[in-house]
Amino acid sequence: MKPTFIFLVSLLFLNANSYGQEKLLLNSKILGEADFHFDTFYKIVDCGNGKPKFLITAFNESGKDLNIAFDITLEDTVTKFTQQINVPFFFIKAFDLQMPSCADNKYANLKYDLDSRINYNQIKATIKFRTK
């Protein structure tokens, strides 16, 4: 778990130095870690249009190349409104980090609009991993 801790500290540092047009609304949080050593984190940002965006960071620390997908459920803990995000299968090399930003669409498969009925300050996120 030591590499995960170091990775999380790095994410927190990156949040403090967000990309130009990103306004950080919610610092990175752990989304989940698969038993095969695949880590996911999320943060919520405003990309300049006033609408919260859910950005997922994927880190393959497994030592194997993967084709992976995951299903995420976001829940507003007060209103109980839920939003489902289904990330389709994508390829990620061993030890690769995929971190989307507002600056480009390099990892567009890891960027989602947050439903306006979910308050990002009272969000609960769960994840289910799928592999081929």
C-alpha positions, 0 to 999 in steps of 0.5 A: 500500500505504500505506493498508493500512499505516495500516489495519493500525496502526489494527487493532492499536490497536483490538486493544489497546482490545478491546471489553468482554467480548472477551478477545484471544487472538491479535492481528490478522493479515493474512489476505489482500489481493485484487488488486482492493484488498480486505483481510482480517484476522483475530483470535482472541478469547474472547467470554466462554464460553471458546471461541475465536472467529475474527473476520474484518475486511473492508476494501473499499479498491477504490473500488467497491461489491462483492458478495464471498465468500471461502473460508478454510482454517485449519490447525494447523501441528503436527497438520495438522488443518484447518478450512474456513470459507466466507463467503457472498456479502455486500455491502460499499460502497466504502471500508467497514470491517466489523469484527465484535465479541463485543458484537453480531451486526452482522457475524455473517457474519464470526464463526466458532467455531474448532474445538477441534482447532486451537491458535490459537497455531500456526495458518496461514490462507489465503484465496481471494476470489470476486466476482460 
